[in-house]
């Protein structure tokens, strides 16, 4: 894009980033800002930080245990693939342990067809009690 934050703010104040009149323009409107800044479909990196093993997570998962880290990564990847309806390639998932393995950071690079799907993915990830942050 090549623009600074100031340039984007000025464009927004001028109304250049406003959606068409038939789309509701509120802070809760899904995808309005993303569609103004980026062209879709595009590659998008979802970053999720979570605690892979918690008692609440095991209960929410129906008592299935084991796998901890692998299960968390698999569940995050599956949720993203399901909502975006796109295949997540093995090489597009990056996993890093944080704080000595207490937390797990998962980055998933996937092609997203529409900006509204990004919000839908975040909503789906918020349902998982193991997820602490998503961005």
Contact map, one row per residue, 1 for C-alpha under 8 A:
111000000000000000000000000000000000000000000000000000000000000000000000000000000000000000000000000000000000000000000000000000000000000
111100000000000000000000000000000000000000000000000000000000000000000000000000000000000000000000000000000000000000000000000000000000000
111111110000000000000000000000000000000000000000000000000000000000000000000000000000000000000000000000000000000000000000000000000000000
011111110000000000000000000000000000000000000000000000000000000000000000000000000000000000000000000000000000000000000000000000000000000
001111111000000000000000000000000000000000000000000000000000000000000000000000000000000000000000000000000000000000000000000000000000000
001111111100000000000000000000000000000000000000000000000000000000000000000000000000000000000000000000000000000000000000000000000000000
001111111110000000000000000000000000000000000000000000000000000000000000000000000000000000000000000000000000000000000000000000000000000
001111111111000000000000000000000000000000000000000000000000000000000000000000000000000000000000000000000000000000000000000000000000000
000011111111100000000000000000000000000000000000000000000000000000000000000000000000000000000000000000000000000000000000000000000000000
000001111111110000000000000000000000000000000000000000000000000000000000000000000000000000000000000000000000000000000000000000000000000
000000111111111110000000000000000000000000000000000000000000000000000000000000000000000000000000000000000000000000000000000000000000000
000000011111111111000000000000000000000000000000000000000000000000000000000000000000000000000000000000000000000000000000000000000000000
000000001111111100000000000000000000000000000000000000000000000000000000000000000000000000000000000000000000000000000000000000000000000
000000000111111100000000000000000000000000000000000000000000000000000000000000000000000000000000000000000000000000000000000000000000000
000000000011111111000000000000000000000000000000000000000000000000000000000000000000000000000000000000000000000000000000000000000000000
000000000011111111000000000000000000000000000000000000000000000000000000000000000000000000000000000000000000000000000000000000000000000
000000000011001111100000000000001001100000000000000000000000000000000000000000000000000000000000000000000000000000000000000000000000000
000000000001001111110000100000010001000000000000000000000000000000000000000000000000000000000000000000000000000000000000000000000000000
000000000000000011111011100000010001000000000000000000000000000000000000000000000000000000000000000000000000000000000000000000000000000
000000000000000001111110000000000000000000000000000000000000000000000000000000000000000000000000000000000000000000000000000000000000000
000000000000000000111111000000000000000000000000000000000000000000000000000000000000000000000000000000000000000000000000000000000000000
000000000000000000011111000000000000000000000000000000000000000000000000000000000000000000000000000000000000000000000000000000000000000
000000000000000000111111100000000000000000000000000000000000000000000000000000000000000000000000000000000000000000000000000000000000000
000000000000000000101111110010000000000000000000000000000000000000000000000000000000000000000000000000000000000000000000000000000000000
000000000000000001100011111010010000000000000000000000000000000000000000000000000000000000000000000000000000000000000000000000000000000
000000000000000000000001111110000000000000000000000000000000000000000000000000000000000000000000000000000000000000000000000000000000000
000000000000000000000000111110000000000000000000000000000000000000000000000000000000000000000000000000000000000000000000000000000000000
000000000000000000000000011111000000000000000000000000000000000000000000000000000000000000000000000000000000000000000000000000000000000
000000000000000000000001111111110000000000000000000000000000000000000000000000000000000000000000000000000000000000000000000000000000000
000000000000000000000000000111110000000000000000000000000000000000000000000000000000000000000000000000000000000000110010000000000000000
000000000000000000000000000011111110000000000000000000000000000000000000000000000000000000000000000000000000000001111110000000000000000
000000000000000001100000100011111111000000000000000000000000000000000000000000000000000000000000000000000000000000100000000000000000000
000000000000000010000000000000111111100000000000000000000000000000000000000000000000000000000000000000000000000000000000000000000000000
000000000000000000000000000000111111110000000000000000000000000000000000000000000000000000000000000000000000000000100000000000000000000
000000000000000000000000000000111111111100000000000000000000000000000000000000000000000000000000000000000000000001100000000000000000000
000000000000000011100000000000011111111000000000000000000000000000000000000000000000000000000000000000000000000000000000000000000000000
000000000000000010000000000000001111111000000000000000000000000000000000000000000000000000000000000000000000000000000000000000000000000
000000000000000000000000000000000111111100000000000000000000000000000000000000000000000000000000000000000000000000000000000000000000000
000000000000000000000000000000000011111111000000000000000000000000000000000000000000000000000000000000000000000000000000000000000000000
000000000000000000000000000000000010011111000000000000000000000000000000000000000000000000000000000000000000000111100000000000000000000
000000000000000000000000000000000000001111100000000000000000000000000000000000000000000000000000000000000000001111000000000000000000000
000000000000000000000000000000000000001111110000000000000000000000000000000000000000000000000000000000000000001110000000000000000000000
000000000000000000000000000000000000000011111000000000000000000000000000000000000000000000000000000000000000111100000000000000000000000
000000000000000000000000000000000000000001111100000000000000000000000000000000000000000000000000000000000000111100000000000000000000000
000000000000000000000000000000000000000000111110000000000000000000000000000000000000000000000000000000000011110000000000000000000000000
000000000000000000000000000000000000000000011111000000000000000000000000000000000000000000000000000000000011110000000000000000000000011
000000000000000000000000000000000000000000001111100000000000000000000000000000000000000000000000000000001111000000000000000000000000011
000000000000000000000000000000000000000000000111110000000000000000000000000100000000000000000000000000001110000000000000000000000011111
000000000000000000000000000000000000000000000011111000000000000000000000000000000000000000000000000000111100000000000000000000000011110
000000000000000000000000000000000000000000000001111100000000000000000000000000000000000000000000000000111000000000000000000000000111100
000000000000000000000000000000000000000000000000111111000000000000000000000000000000000000000000000001110000000000000000000000000111000
000000000000000000000000000000000000000000000000011111000000000000011011000000000000000000000000000001110000000000000000000000000100000
000000000000000000000000000000000000000000000000001111101100000000011000000000000000000000000000000000000000000000000000000000000100000
000000000000000000000000000000000000000000000000001111111100000000000000000000000000000000000000000000000000000000000000000000000100000
000000000000000000000000000000000000000000000000000011111110000000000000000000000000000000000000000000000000000000000000000000000000000
000000000000000000000000000000000000000000000000000001111111000000000000000000000000000000000000000000000000000000000000000000001000000
000000000000000000000000000000000000000000000000000011111111100000000000000000000000000000000000000000000000000000000000000000011100000
000000000000000000000000000000000000000000000000000011111111111110000000000000000000000000000000000000000000000000000000000000000000000
000000000000000000000000000000000000000000000000000000111111111100000000000000000000000000000000000000000000000000000000000000000000000
000000000000000000000000000000000000000000000000000000011111111000000000000000000000000000000000000000000000000000000000000000001000000
000000000000000000000000000000000000000000000000000000001111111100000000000000000000000000000000000000000000000000000000000000000000000
000000000000000000000000000000000000000000000000000000000111111100000000000000000000000000000000000000000000000000000000000000000000000
000000000000000000000000000000000000000000000000000000000111111110000000000000000000000000000000000000000000000000000000000000000000000
000000000000000000000000000000000000000000000000000000000110111111000000000000000000000000000000000000000000000000000000000000000000000
000000000000000000000000000000000000000000000000000000000100001111110000000000000000000000000000000000000000000000000000000000000000000
000000000000000000000000000000000000000000000000000000000000000111110010000000000000000000000000000000000000000000000000000000000000000
000000000000000000000000000000000000000000000000000000000000000011111110000000000000000000000000000000000000000000000000000000000000000
000000000000000000000000000000000000000000000000000110000000000011111111000000000000000000000000000000000000000000000000000000000000000
000000000000000000000000000000000000000000000000000110000000000000111111100000000000000000000000000000010000000000000000000000000000000
000000000000000000000000000000000000000000000000000000000000000000111111110000000000000000000000000000000000000000000000000000000000000
000000000000000000000000000000000000000000000000000100000000000001111111111000000000000000000000000000000000000000000000000000000000000
000000000000000000000000000000000000000000000000000100000000000000011111111100000000000000000000000000000000000000000000000000000100000
000000000000000000000000000000000000000000000000000000000000000000001111111110000000000000000010000000000100000000000000000000000000000
000000000000000000000000000000000000000000000000000000000000000000000111111111000000000000000000000000000000000000000000000000000000000
000000000000000000000000000000000000000000000000000000000000000000000011111111100000000000000000000000000000000000000000000000000000000
000000000000000000000000000000000000000000000001000000000000000000000001111111110000000000000000000000000100000000000000000010000000000
000000000000000000000000000000000000000000000000000000000000000000000000111111111000000100001000000000000001000000000000000000000000000
000000000000000000000000000000000000000000000000000000000000000000000000011111111100000000000000000000000000000000000000000000000000000
000000000000000000000000000000000000000000000000000000000000000000000000001111111110000000000000000000000000000000000000100110000000000
000000000000000000000000000000000000000000000000000000000000000000000000000111111111000000000000000000000000000000000000100000000000000
000000000000000000000000000000000000000000000000000000000000000000000000000011111111111100000000000000000000000000000000000000000000000
000000000000000000000000000000000000000000000000000000000000000000000000000001111111110000000000000000000000000000000000000000000000000
000000000000000000000000000000000000000000000000000000000000000000000000000000111111100000000000000000000000000000001001100100000000000
000000000000000000000000000000000000000000000000000000000000000000000000000000011111110000000000000000000000001110001100100000000000000
000000000000000000000000000000000000000000000000000000000000000000000000000000001111111000000000000000000000000000000000000000000000000
000000000000000000000000000000000000000000000000000000000000000000000000000000001101111100000000000000000000011100000000000000000000000
000000000000000000000000000000000000000000000000000000000000000000000000000000001000111110000000000000000000010000000000000000000000000
000000000000000000000000000000000000000000000000000000000000000000000000000010001000011111011000000000000001110000000000000000000000000
000000000000000000000000000000000000000000000000000000000000000000000000000000000000001111111000000000000000000000000000000000000000000
000000000000000000000000000000000000000000000000000000000000000000000000000000000000000111111000000000000000000000000000000000000000000
000000000000000000000000000000000000000000000000000000000000000000000000000000000000000011111100000000000000000000000000000000000000000
000000000000000000000000000000000000000000000000000000000000000000000000000000000000000111111100000000000011110000000000000000000000000
000000000000000000000000000000000000000000000000000000000000000000000000000010000000000111111110000000000111100000000000000000000000000
000000000000000000000000000000000000000000000000000000000000000000000000000000000000000000111111000000000111000000000000000000000000000
000000000000000000000000000000000000000000000000000000000000000000000000100000000000000000001111100000011110000000000000000000000000000
000000000000000000000000000000000000000000000000000000000000000000000000000000000000000000000111110000011100000000000000000000000000000
000000000000000000000000000000000000000000000000000000000000000000000000000000000000000000000011111111111000000000000000000000000000000
000000000000000000000000000000000000000000000000000000000000000000000000000000000000000000000001111111111000000000000000000000000000000
000000000000000000000000000000000000000000000000000000000000000000000000000000000000000000000000111111100000000000000000000000000000000
000000000000000000000000000000000000000000000000000000000000000000000000000000000000000000000000111111100000000000000000000000000000000
000000000000000000000000000000000000000000000000000000000000000000000000000000000000000000000000111111110000000000000000000000000000000
000000000000000000000000000000000000000000000000001100000000000000000000000000000000000000000000111111110000000000000000000000000000000
000000000000000000000000000000000000000000000000111100000000000000000000000000000000000000000000111111111000000000000000000000000000000
000000000000000000000000000000000000000000000000111100000000000000001000000000000000000000000011110011111100000000000000000000000000000
000000000000000000000000000000000000000000000011110000000000000000000000000000000000000000000011110000111110000000000000000000000000000
000000000000000000000000000000000000000000000011100000000000000000000000100100000000000000001111000000011111000000000000000000000000000
000000000000000000000000000000000000000000001111000000000000000000000000000000000000000000011110000000001111100000000000000000000000000
000000000000000000000000000000000000000000001110000000000000000000000000000010000000000100011100000000000111110000000000000000000000000
000000000000000000000000000000000000000000111100000000000000000000000000000000000000000100011000000000000011111000000000000000000000000
000000000000000000000000000000000000000000111100000000000000000000000000000000000000011100010000000000000001111100000000000000000000000
000000000000000000000000000000000000000011110000000000000000000000000000000000000001010000000000000000000000111110000000000000000000000
000000000000000000000000000000000000000111110000000000000000000000000000000000000001010000000000000000000000011111101100000000000000000
000000000000000000000000000000000000000111000000000000000000000000000000000000000001000000000000000000000000001111101000000000000000000
000000000000000000000000000000100010000110000000000000000000000000000000000000000000000000000000000000000000000111111100000000000000000
000000000000000000000000000001110110000100000000000000000000000000000000000000000000000000000000000000000000000111111110000000000000000
000000000000000000000000000001100000000000000000000000000000000000000000000000000000000000000000000000000000000001111111000000000000000
000000000000000000000000000000100000000000000000000000000000000000000000000000000011000000000000000000000000000111111111100000000000000
000000000000000000000000000000100000000000000000000000000000000000000000000000000001000000000000000000000000000101111111110000000000000
000000000000000000000000000001100000000000000000000000000000000000000000000000000000000000000000000000000000000000111111111000000000000
000000000000000000000000000000000000000000000000000000000000000000000000000000000010000000000000000000000000000000011111111100000000000
000000000000000000000000000000000000000000000000000000000000000000000000000000110011000000000000000000000000000000001111111110000000000
000000000000000000000000000000000000000000000000000000000000000000000000000000000000000000000000000000000000000000000111111111000000011
000000000000000000000000000000000000000000000000000000000000000000000000000000000000000000000000000000000000000000000011111111100000000
000000000000000000000000000000000000000000000000000000000000000000000000000000100010000000000000000000000000000000000001111111110000000
000000000000000000000000000000000000000000000000000000000000000000000000000100100000000000000000000000000000000000000000111111110010010
000000000000000000000000000000000000000000000000000000000000000000000000000000000000000000000000000000000000000000000000011111111010000
000000000000000000000000000000000000000000000000000000000000000000000000000000000000000000000000000000000000000000000000001111111000000
000000000000000000000000000000000000000000000000000000001000000000000000000000000000000000000000000000000000000000000000000111111110000
000000000000000000000000000000000000000000000000000000011001000000000000000000000000000000000000000000000000000000000000000001111111000
000000000000000000000000000000000000000000000000011111001000000000000001000000000000000000000000000000000000000000000000000000011111000
000000000000000000000000000000000000000000000001111000000000000000000000000000000000000000000000000000000000000000000000000011011111110
000000000000000000000000000000000000000000000001111000000000000000000000000000000000000000000000000000000000000000000000000000001111110
000000000000000000000000000000000000000000000001110000000000000000000000000000000000000000000000000000000000000000000000000000000011111
000000000000000000000000000000000000000000000111100000000000000000000000000000000000000000000000000000000000000000000000010010000011111
000000000000000000000000000000000000000000000111000000000000000000000000000000000000000000000000000000000000000000000000010000000000111
